[in-house]
């Protein structure tokens, strides 16, 4: 089921980019019926392989947010903008834990892990593990 949200998103996003007027609205109705407890607009950018487990329950993504490839967005995650500060950019292969919030015009680097319930309001460099409110880096992951 988690792959179906991404498939539906891809179709709707393509329609929005091609400026097809009616089909995105129909797909939005389908999305609201199949995934009633999430708000992932077709205008945001989401990379291939991104998954939203558990039918994306409680997931809210800003309309202009950008999420890289192979991300995993758990339940009750908010990826939102802050007035006057922009919207988040999430890198590739990022895991965002249950109940986390990523807010403002920040960048989350590739291969980051954001712990459950964390509130990220500052940039995270690649290969970071961040937890807490506000989130702080507790570890750097090994990489080549």
Secondary structure, DSSP 4 states (H G I P E B T S, - for coil): -HHHHHHHHHHHHHHHHTT-TTHHHHHHHHHHHHSTT-EE-TTSEE-TT-B-TGGGTT-EE-TT-EE-TT-EE-TT-EEE-BTTTB--EE-TT-EE-TT-EEESS-EE-TT-EE-TT-EE-S-B-TTEEEETBTTEEEEE----
